Amino acid sequence: MEVNINSVHFKTDKKLENFIEKKVSKLSGMFEGVMGSEVTLKVDNSESRDNKIAEIRLLIKGYDLYAKKQSKTFEEATDTAISALKKQLEKYKEKKRK
């Protein structure tokens, strides 16, 4: 599965990219219909410490799953977004079985 990582107004390091690719790739193992994903990383300009935003879109044939989470670190935001996508993927799989 292809994982496209876009960072807005900054350059990601290899360590962060590898972390995201590893996490997102696990989702494709849950469901064979996942064709790819798009990850967008942003820094919110607010005064809050929880200013790192991870948006993940899973591309499934005829359907997309999406999660956007904000946290102190990109890793933490990615983890919570992945958790949300796992729940969505479970619901989607249940619907497909019916």
C-alpha positions in Angstrom: 0.0 0.0 0.0 1.2 3.5 -0.9 1.5 6.0 1.9 1.7 9.6 0.8 3.0 12.0 3.5 2.5 15.7 3.1 3.8 18.2 5.7 2.6 21.8 5.5 5.2 24.5 6.0 7.9 22.2 7.4 10.1 19.2 6.4 9.5 15.8 8.2 12.5 13.7 9.2 13.0 10.1 8.1 12.3 8.8 11.6 8.8 10.4 11.6 8.0 9.2 8.1 9.1 5.6 8.9 6.9 5.7 12.1 3.8 6.9 10.1 4.4 4.4 7.3 4.7 1.5 9.7 1.5 2.5 11.6 -0.6 3.2 8.5 0.6 0.0 6.8 -0.8 -2.1 9.7 -4.3 -0.8 8.7 -4.0 -2.4 5.2 -3.4 -5.7 6.9 -6.8 -5.4 8.6 -8.6 -5.1 5.3 -7.5 -6.1 1.8 -9.5 -3.3 0.1 -7.2 -0.5 1.2 -5.6 0.9 -1.9 -3.5 3.7 -0.3 -3.5 6.5 2.2 -2.8 10.2 2.4 -1.3 11.7 5.6 -1.2 15.4 6.1 0.9 16.9 9.0 0.3 20.5 10.1 1.3 22.7 13.0 -1.5 24.8 14.4 -0.5 28.3 15.2 -2.4 28.5 18.4 -0.8 29.1 21.8 -1.8 25.6 22.9 0.9 22.9 23.4 -1.3 20.4 21.6 -0.6 22.1 18.2 0.5 19.1 16.1 -2.2 17.9 13.7 -2.3 14.6 11.8 -4.9 14.0 9.1 -5.1 10.5 7.6 -7.3 9.5 4.7 -7.5 5.8 3.9 -8.4 5.1 0.3 -10.8 2.2 -0.1 -12.4 1.3 -3.4 -15.5 3.5 -3.7 -15.1 4.9 -0.2 -12.6 6.8 1.9 -12.1 6.8 5.7 -10.8 9.9 7.4 -9.5 10.9 10.8 -8.0 14.1 12.0 -6.4 14.3 15.5 -4.4 17.0 17.3 -1.8 16.4 20.0 1.5 17.4 21.5 3.5 15.4 19.1 3.0 14.1 15.5 3.5 10.5 16.8 0.8 10.9 19.4 -1.6 12.5 16.9 -0.9 9.7 14.4 -1.5 7.0 17.0 -4.9 8.5 18.0 -5.9 9.0 14.3 -4.9 5.3 13.6 -7.1 4.2 16.5 -10.0 6.1 15.1 -9.5 4.7 11.7 -9.3 1.1 13.1 -12.8 1.7 14.6 -14.1 3.0 11.3 -12.5 0.1 9.4 -14.2 -2.4 11.7 -17.6 -0.7 11.1 -17.0 -0.6 7.4 -16.1 -4.4 7.3 -19.3 -5.2 9.3 -21.3 -3.3 6.7 -19.7 -5.1 3.8 -20.5 -8.5 5.4 -24.2 -7.7 5.5 
